[in-house]
C-alpha cells in the first residue's frame, strides 16, 4: 500500500470514529493490568528519578488516596524505593490530563467507538487550581478526590446507565459552533454535558442534596467535559493506529520531562525529546520561572483534529492562553499545512464551516518545518502547588524527524 493510500485509510478511520460515553467504572476493574501497586501517568514511559515535580506530587497524592501510604514522606519513600509500578495511561487505552495519574480505586469514564469497536477511558475532572493533576496533594485535594470518585461517580454512573450513551462527537461538534475548541476552552461543551445529564440525575439520585452538589460541581467547572472528550479523542486516534505504511501521528503526550509521539505505521514505539515549557499567561504571583515543562495527555485533542487545531472556532480562548483573535485564526490555518484531511463532523463557522484540520503527517511536519500547535495548562515545577497559568506550546521537531527516519528505515528507504 502506498503512503498516500495508507494515510487516507488512517485518517478516514479517525474521522469516521463515533465515540459515545457509555458509563463510569472503577479503573482497577476497567483497565487490564491496573492493580494494587500500579499507577498510570500521562505521557511516554518514565521512572521516579526522572519525574518532574508535578508528576511526583500527583503520585504522592494517589498513594495517599489509595491508602498505600500514610504520609507524604512514606509515599515518596515507597515511590523512590521501587515498590510502585509506573505505566503510561496510553498503554491501557486511557488518557489523563496534566499529570494524568490514575489509580485502581479511581473512577473512569468509559467511551466506546461505535464505528470500530475500540474503547477508551479517562478519569474524572477535579476543576481548576490546586488539584491532583497539577501535583497538589494536601487534605483539601484528597477530600475532593474521595468525593469525586465516590458519591459523585456513583451519581454520574447511575445517570449514564439510565439512558442512551452520550454521543460525544455530536456534543463536540455543537460546542465548536458555540465558541469552544475542545481542549483549553470547554465552557459550551461543559454546559451541554450538564444539560444532557441533569434530567437523568434528577430522576436517578434519591438524595436531593447530593444531586444538587453534583449539579453545582459540574456547572461551576468549565472543564467538566474535558476528560470524556479526551477519551473520545483517544478512541478516534486509536481507530487510526496500526495502519501499515501510514505516517500519521496517533498520539502526542507529555509527562513533564519528555514529549512523545506514536505513529500509526510504527507500532507502539514512542519517539521522545525534552518537553518544552509553554508560553502563556500566569496567575497573579507566578511567572515563567515557576513553570514546569509541558505535561499531560490532553494533546490527544490536537492529535484528533481539534484543540489548538480548532482555535479559529474559539477566538475568546486567547484571554486564557495569550495572543489575539487573529492569532487563533492563524493557528488553525497553519495546521491545514501539516494535516491529511478536513474533518467532516467537526467544522468551524468562521471558516465557512470548513472542517477542522485532522491527521498530522510526519512528512509534512518535517518538510515544512511546522510543528503542531498545542493549547495547554501550566503546572508549577514544584510538587504540591498546582496550576499557575495556561498557554501555548509546540512539540520539539526532533520527535518528528526521528519518527520519520524510523519509518524510512522500516521501509528500506
C-alpha positions as CSV (number, residue, x, y, z in Angstrom):
1,X,0.0,0.0,0.0
2,X,1.4,3.5,-0.9
3,X,2.0,6.1,1.8
4,X,-0.9,8.2,0.5
5,X,-3.3,5.3,0.5
6,X,-2.2,4.3,4.0
7,X,-2.7,7.8,5.3
8,X,-6.0,8.2,3.6
9,X,-7.2,5.0,5.3
10,X,-5.9,6.0,8.7
11,X,-7.4,9.5,8.6
12,X,-10.7,8.1,7.3
13,X,-10.9,5.8,10.4
14,X,-10.1,8.8,12.6
15,X,-12.9,10.9,11.1
16,X,-15.4,8.1,11.0
17,X,-15.0,7.1,14.6
18,X,-18.1,7.8,16.6
19,X,-17.2,7.9,20.4
20,X,-20.1,7.5,22.8
21,X,-19.9,7.8,26.6
22,X,-21.5,4.6,27.9
23,X,-20.8,4.7,31.6
24,X,-18.4,5.0,34.6
25,X,-16.4,2.2,36.0
26,X,-13.7,1.6,38.7
27,X,-10.3,2.0,37.0
28,X,-8.9,-1.2,38.5
29,X,-11.8,-3.2,37.0
30,X,-11.9,-1.5,33.6
31,X,-8.2,-1.2,32.8
32,X,-6.3,-4.5,32.4
33,X,-3.1,-4.5,34.4
34,X,-4.0,-1.7,36.8
35,X,-3.8,-3.4,40.1
36,X,-2.6,-2.7,43.6
37,X,0.9,-1.2,43.5
38,X,0.5,0.2,39.9
39,X,-0.2,3.8,39.0
40,X,-0.8,5.2,35.5
41,X,0.5,8.6,34.4
42,X,0.4,10.9,31.4
43,X,2.9,10.9,28.6
44,X,5.5,8.4,27.5
45,X,7.2,5.9,29.9
46,X,9.1,7.4,32.8
47,X,10.5,6.3,36.2
48,X,10.6,8.1,39.5
49,X,14.1,9.5,39.3
50,X,13.2,11.4,36.1
51,X,9.8,12.6,37.1
52,X,9.0,16.3,37.3
53,X,7.7,18.0,40.4
54,X,4.0,18.0,39.5
55,X,4.1,14.3,38.4
56,X,5.8,13.3,41.7
57,X,3.2,15.4,43.6
58,X,0.4,13.6,41.8
59,X,2.0,10.2,42.6
60,X,2.3,11.1,46.3
61,X,-1.4,12.2,46.3
62,X,-2.5,9.0,44.6
63,X,-0.7,6.8,47.1
64,X,-2.3,8.7,50.0
65,X,-5.7,8.5,48.3
66,X,-5.4,4.7,47.9
67,X,-4.1,4.3,51.4
68,X,-0.9,2.8,50.2
69,X,1.0,5.3,52.3
70,X,0.0,7.2,55.5
71,X,2.1,10.3,55.0
72,X,3.7,12.2,52.0
73,X,7.1,11.1,53.3
74,X,6.1,7.5,53.3
75,X,4.6,7.8,49.8
76,X,7.8,9.4,48.4
77,X,9.8,6.6,50.0
78,X,7.7,3.9,48.5
79,X,7.8,5.5,45.1
80,X,11.5,6.1,45.2
81,X,12.2,2.6,46.5
82,X,10.8,0.8,43.5
83,X,7.6,-0.5,45.3
84,X,5.3,1.2,42.8
85,X,5.0,0.3,39.2
86,X,4.5,3.2,36.8
87,X,3.0,2.9,33.3
88,X,1.6,5.3,30.8
89,X,-2.2,5.8,30.6
90,X,-1.8,5.3,26.8
91,X,-0.6,1.7,27.4
92,X,-4.0,0.9,28.9
93,X,-6.3,2.6,26.4
94,X,-6.6,5.6,28.7
95,X,-5.7,9.2,28.9
96,X,-5.4,11.7,31.7
97,X,-5.0,15.5,31.8
98,X,-1.7,17.0,33.1
99,X,0.0,14.5,35.4
100,X,-2.8,12.1,34.4
101,X,-2.2,9.9,37.5
102,X,-4.8,7.2,37.7
103,X,-5.0,4.6,40.5
104,X,-7.2,1.5,40.8
105,X,-9.8,3.0,43.1
106,X,-10.5,6.0,40.9
107,X,-13.5,6.2,38.6
108,X,-13.1,6.4,34.9
109,X,-15.4,7.4,32.0
110,X,-15.9,4.6,29.5
111,X,-16.1,5.7,25.9
112,X,-16.9,3.3,23.1
113,X,-16.2,3.9,19.4
114,X,-19.4,2.7,17.9
115,X,-17.9,2.6,14.4
116,X,-14.8,0.4,15.0
117,X,-15.5,-1.2,18.4
118,X,-12.4,0.1,20.3
119,X,-12.8,1.5,23.9
120,X,-11.0,4.4,25.7
121,X,-11.1,5.7,29.3
122,X,-10.3,8.9,31.3
123,X,-10.5,9.8,34.9
124,X,-12.9,12.5,36.3
125,X,-12.1,16.2,36.2
126,X,-11.3,18.0,39.5
127,X,-11.7,21.5,38.3
128,X,-9.1,24.3,38.2
129,X,-6.3,25.3,40.5
130,X,-4.9,23.3,43.4
131,X,-5.7,19.7,42.2
132,X,-4.0,16.3,42.0
133,X,-3.4,16.5,38.2
134,X,-1.2,19.6,38.8
135,X,0.7,17.9,41.6
136,X,-1.2,19.1,44.7
137,X,-1.9,16.6,47.4
138,X,-3.0,18.3,50.6
139,X,-6.1,17.3,52.7
140,X,-8.4,19.5,50.7
141,X,-7.3,17.9,47.4
142,X,-7.7,14.4,48.9
143,X,-11.1,15.1,50.4
144,X,-12.3,16.4,47.0
145,X,-10.9,13.3,45.3
146,X,-12.7,11.0,47.7
147,X,-16.0,12.8,46.9
148,X,-15.5,12.9,43.2
149,X,-14.5,9.2,43.0
150,X,-17.2,8.2,45.5
151,X,-20.6,9.9,45.7
152,X,-20.2,11.9,42.5
153,X,-19.0,9.0,40.4
154,X,-22.0,6.9,41.7
155,X,-24.5,9.7,40.8
156,X,-23.0,10.1,37.3
157,X,-22.8,6.4,36.7
158,X,-26.4,5.9,37.6
159,X,-27.4,8.8,35.3
160,X,-25.4,7.4,32.4
161,X,-26.9,4.0,32.9
162,X,-30.4,5.5,32.8
163,X,-30.4,6.4,29.2
164,X,-28.8,6.1,25.8
165,X,-25.0,6.7,25.6
166,X,-24.0,10.3,25.0
167,X,-22.7,11.0,21.5
168,X,-19.5,12.9,22.3
169,X,-18.7,13.6,18.6
170,X,-22.0,15.4,18.3
171,X,-21.6,17.2,21.5
172,X,-18.1,18.4,20.5
173,X,-19.4,19.5,17.0
174,X,-22.1,21.6,18.7
175,X,-19.6,23.1,21.2
176,X,-17.2,24.2,18.4
177,X,-20.2,26.1,17.0
178,X,-20.6,27.8,20.4
179,X,-17.1,29.1,20.9
180,X,-15.1,26.1,22.2
181,X,-12.0,24.5,20.8
182,X,-12.3,21.3,22.9
183,X,-9.1,21.5,24.8
184,X,-8.5,24.5,27.0
185,X,-11.9,26.1,26.3
186,X,-14.8,23.8,27.1
187,X,-17.3,26.2,28.5
188,X,-20.0,25.4,26.0
189,X,-19.2,21.7,26.0
190,X,-19.4,21.5,29.7
191,X,-22.8,23.3,29.7
192,X,-24.0,20.8,27.0
193,X,-22.7,17.9,29.1
194,X,-24.6,19.2,32.2
195,X,-27.7,19.8,30.1
196,X,-27.7,16.2,28.9
197,X,-27.0,14.8,32.4
198,X,-29.2,17.0,34.7
199,X,-32.6,15.4,33.9
200,X,-31.1,11.9,34.4
201,X,-29.5,12.9,37.7
202,X,-32.8,14.4,38.9
203,X,-34.6,11.1,38.1
204,X,-32.0,8.7,39.5
205,X,-30.5,10.4,42.6
206,X,-32.8,10.0,45.6
207,X,-30.8,12.3,47.8
208,X,-31.6,15.9,46.8
209,X,-28.6,17.4,48.5
210,X,-26.2,15.1,46.8
211,X,-27.8,15.7,43.4
212,X,-27.6,19.4,44.0
213,X,-24.0,19.2,44.9
214,X,-23.1,17.2,41.8
215,X,-25.0,19.5,39.5
216,X,-23.4,22.6,41.1
217,X,-19.9,21.0,40.8
218,X,-20.4,20.2,37.1
219,X,-22.0,23.6,36.5
220,X,-19.1,25.5,38.2
221,X,-16.4,23.5,36.4
222,X,-15.9,24.7,32.8
223,X,-13.6,21.7,32.3
224,X,-16.1,19.0,33.4
225,X,-16.4,17.7,29.8
226,X,-12.7,17.7,29.1
227,X,-12.0,14.2,30.4
228,X,-14.7,12.4,28.5
229,X,-13.8,14.4,25.4
230,X,-10.2,13.4,25.8
231,X,-11.3,9.7,26.0
232,X,-13.3,10.4,22.8
233,X,-10.2,11.7,21.1
234,X,-8.3,8.7,22.3
235,X,-10.9,6.4,20.7
236,X,-10.7,8.4,17.5
237,X,-6.9,8.3,17.3
238,X,-6.6,4.7,18.3
239,X,-9.0,3.8,15.4
240,X,-6.3,5.2,13.1
241,X,-3.4,3.4,14.7
242,X,-1.8,0.3,13.2
243,X,-2.3,1.1,9.5
244,X,0.8,-0.4,7.8
245,X,2.8,2.3,5.9
246,X,1.0,5.3,7.5
247,X,3.0,8.3,8.6
248,X,0.1,9.8,10.6
249,X,0.6,10.7,14.3
250,X,-1.8,8.8,16.5
251,X,-0.6,10.0,19.9
252,X,1.1,13.1,21.3
253,X,1.7,13.1,25.1
254,X,3.9,14.7,27.7
255,X,5.0,13.5,31.2
256,X,6.5,16.8,32.4
257,X,10.0,15.7,31.3
258,X,9.6,14.2,27.8
259,X,7.3,15.0,24.9
260,X,6.5,11.8,23.0
261,X,4.6,10.8,19.9
262,X,3.4,7.5,18.4
263,X,2.8,6.9,14.7
264,X,0.1,4.8,13.0
265,X,2.5,2.7,10.9
266,X,5.3,2.2,13.6
267,X,3.5,0.1,16.2
268,X,3.6,1.2,19.9
269,X,7.1,2.7,19.8
270,X,7.5,6.2,21.4
271,X,9.7,8.9,19.9
272,X,10.7,11.4,22.6
273,X,12.6,14.6,23.2
274,X,12.7,17.0,26.2
275,X,9.4,18.7,26.8
276,X,9.4,22.4,26.1
277,X,8.0,25.0,28.6
278,X,4.8,26.7,27.5
279,X,4.4,30.4,26.7
280,X,1.3,31.9,28.2
281,X,-0.5,33.9,30.8
282,X,0.3,33.3,34.5
283,X,-1.9,33.6,37.6
284,X,-1.1,36.5,39.9
285,X,2.2,35.9,41.8
286,X,3.7,33.4,39.3
287,X,5.9,33.8,36.3
288,X,7.7,31.7,33.7
289,X,10.5,30.9,36.2
290,X,8.0,28.9,38.2
291,X,6.7,26.8,35.3
292,X,7.3,23.1,34.7
293,X,7.9,21.8,31.2
294,X,4.7,20.8,29.4
295,X,2.8,17.9,30.8
296,X,-0.4,15.8,30.1
297,X,-2.2,13.5,27.7
298,X,-4.6,16.3,26.6
299,X,-2.6,16.8,23.4
300,X,-4.8,13.8,22.2
301,X,-7.3,16.5,21.3
302,X,-4.9,18.1,18.8
303,X,-4.0,14.7,17.5
304,X,-7.7,14.0,16.7
305,X,-8.1,17.4,15.0
306,X,-9.4,19.9,17.5
307,X,-7.9,21.8,20.5
308,X,-5.4,24.3,19.1
309,X,-6.2,23.0,15.6
310,X,-9.7,24.4,16.1
311,X,-8.8,27.7,17.7
312,X,-10.4,29.6,14.8
313,X,-13.7,28.4,16.4
314,X,-12.8,29.8,19.8
315,X,-11.3,33.3,19.5
316,X,-12.0,34.1,23.1
317,X,-9.5,31.4,24.2
318,X,-6.7,34.0,23.8
319,X,-7.9,35.7,27.0
320,X,-6.7,32.5,28.8
321,X,-3.7,31.3,26.7
322,X,-2.5,34.7,25.4
323,X,-2.5,36.2,21.9
324,X,-5.1,37.8,19.8
325,X,-8.2,36.6,17.9
326,X,-6.1,36.9,14.7
327,X,-3.6,34.5,16.3
328,X,-6.3,32.0,16.9
329,X,-7.4,32.1,13.3
330,X,-3.8,31.9,12.1
331,X,-3.2,28.8,14.3
332,X,-5.9,26.8,12.6
333,X,-5.0,27.9,9.1
334,X,-1.4,26.9,9.7
335,X,-2.4,23.4,10.8
336,X,-4.1,22.7,7.5
337,X,-0.5,22.7,6.1
338,X,0.6,19.6,8.0
339,X,-2.5,17.5,8.1
340,X,-4.0,14.9,5.8
341,X,-7.7,16.0,5.6
342,X,-10.5,18.2,6.9
343,X,-12.9,16.8,9.4
344,X,-16.5,16.1,8.1
345,X,-18.1,16.2,11.5
346,X,-16.1,18.9,13.3
347,X,-16.5,22.3,11.5
348,X,-15.6,25.9,12.1
349,X,-18.3,28.6,11.4
350,X,-15.7,31.4,11.0
351,X,-14.1,29.5,8.1
352,X,-17.4,29.0,6.2
353,X,-17.9,25.7,8.2
354,X,-14.7,24.3,6.9
355,X,-13.7,21.0,8.6
356,X,-11.0,21.2,11.3
357,X,-7.5,20.1,10.1
358,X,-7.0,16.4,11.0
359,X,-4.3,13.8,10.6
360,X,-0.8,15.1,11.4
361,X,1.6,13.8,8.7
362,X,5.2,13.3,9.7
363,X,6.3,14.1,6.2
364,X,4.6,17.5,6.1
365,X,5.8,18.5,9.5
366,X,9.5,17.8,8.6
367,X,9.3,19.1,5.1
368,X,7.7,22.4,6.0
369,X,9.3,22.8,9.4
370,X,5.9,23.4,11.0
371,X,5.2,21.6,14.3
372,X,1.7,21.1,15.7
373,X,0.2,23.8,17.9
374,X,-0.9,22.8,21.3
375,X,-3.1,24.6,23.9
376,X,-2.1,23.7,27.5
377,X,-2.3,24.4,31.2
378,X,0.9,25.3,33.1
379,X,1.9,23.5,36.3
380,X,4.3,24.8,38.9
381,X,7.6,23.0,38.7
382,X,7.4,22.0,42.4
383,X,5.2,19.3,43.8
384,X,2.1,20.4,45.8
385,X,1.4,23.8,44.4
386,X,-0.8,23.2,41.4
387,X,-1.8,25.2,38.3
388,X,-0.2,28.6,37.8
389,X,-1.4,29.5,34.3
390,X,-2.2,28.4,30.7
391,X,-0.6,28.9,27.3
392,X,0.6,27.6,24.1
393,X,3.4,25.2,23.2
394,X,4.9,23.3,20.2
395,X,6.4,19.8,20.3
396,X,10.1,19.5,19.6
397,X,10.8,18.9,15.9
398,X,13.2,16.1,16.9
399,X,10.4,13.7,17.7
400,X,9.0,14.0,14.2
401,X,12.4,13.8,12.5
402,X,13.3,10.7,14.5
403,X,9.9,9.1,13.7
404,X,10.3,9.8,10.0
405,X,13.8,8.3,9.9
406,X,12.5,5.2,11.7
407,X,9.7,4.9,9.2
408,X,12.1,5.2,6.3
409,X,14.4,2.5,7.9
410,X,11.4,0.2,8.4
411,X,10.5,0.5,4.7
412,X,14.1,0.3,3.4
413,X,14.1,3.8,2.1
